[in-house]
Amino acid sequence: MSAVEDVEVTGTVRLGQFLKLAGVVGSGGEAREVLASGAVEVNGEVDTRRGRQLSDGDLVEVGGHGWRVLVEG
């Protein structure tokens, strides 16, 4: 995996929303497709649930690139 980028979020965030915030996808439809393909890992395990609740420190990986969830407040 290449470098991990930190992505700050406020409050709670779901996996589909996080993929958009991190710039991995441009829309909810794209998020659905990427998740359905099995290309998304959360903390090292494939996850296909767009509504999965993410927590501070979770690591999301797609295509060898990683993003860490940083929850503010």
matplotlib code that plots the C-alpha trace (Angstrom):
import matplotlib.pyplot as plt

x = [0.0, 1.2, 1.0, -2.0, -3.9, -5.8, -9.4, -11.1, -14.8, -17.2, -19.3, -20.3, -19.7, -20.8, -18.5, -20.2, -20.0, -16.4, -15.4, -16.9, -15.2, -11.8, -12.2, -12.2, -15.5, -17.6, -21.1, -23.2, -23.7, -19.9, -19.5, -22.1, -20.3, -16.8, -18.2, -20.1, -16.9, -15.2, -12.4, -12.9, -11.2, -11.8, -9.2, -7.8, -11.2, -13.3, -16.5, -19.4, -21.7, -22.2, -23.9, -21.2, -20.5, -16.8, -15.0, -12.0, -8.8, -10.5, -8.3, -10.1, -8.1, -9.0, -6.6, -3.5, -4.1, -5.3, -7.2, -7.5, -10.7, -10.1, -13.2, -13.4, -15.7]
y = [0.0, 3.5, 6.4, 6.8, 10.1, 11.4, 12.5, 14.6, 14.2, 15.8, 13.4, 10.0, 9.0, 6.0, 4.2, 5.4, 9.0, 8.6, 7.4, 10.6, 12.8, 11.2, 11.7, 8.0, 8.3, 11.2, 10.0, 7.6, 5.5, 5.1, 4.3, 1.5, 0.1, 0.2, -1.4, -4.1, -5.1, -6.0, -3.4, -1.7, -2.9, -1.5, -2.3, -5.1, -6.8, -6.5, -4.6, -4.1, -2.2, 1.4, 2.2, 0.8, 3.3, 4.3, 5.2, 7.3, 5.6, 3.2, 2.6, 2.4, 1.0, 1.0, -0.1, 0.0, 3.5, 4.1, 6.8, 7.1, 8.4, 11.2, 12.2, 15.8, 16.6]
z = [0.0, -0.8, 1.7, 3.9, 3.8, 6.8, 6.1, 8.8, 9.3, 11.7, 13.7, 12.2, 8.6, 6.6, 4.2, 1.0, 2.2, 3.2, -0.2, -1.7, 0.9, 0.3, -3.5, -4.3, -6.1, -7.4, -6.6, -4.5, -7.6, -8.1, -4.4, -4.8, -7.8, -6.2, -3.0, -4.9, -6.8, -3.5, -4.1, -0.7, 2.5, 5.9, 8.5, 6.2, 5.5, 2.3, 3.0, 0.6, 2.9, 1.8, 5.1, 7.3, 10.2, 10.3, 13.5, 14.4, 13.2, 10.7, 7.7, 4.3, 1.3, -2.4, -5.1, -2.9, -1.5, 2.0, 3.9, 7.7, 9.3, 11.7, 13.6, 14.8, 17.8]

ax = plt.figure().add_subplot(projection="3d")
ax.plot(x, y, z, "-o")
ax.set_aspect("equal")
plt.show()
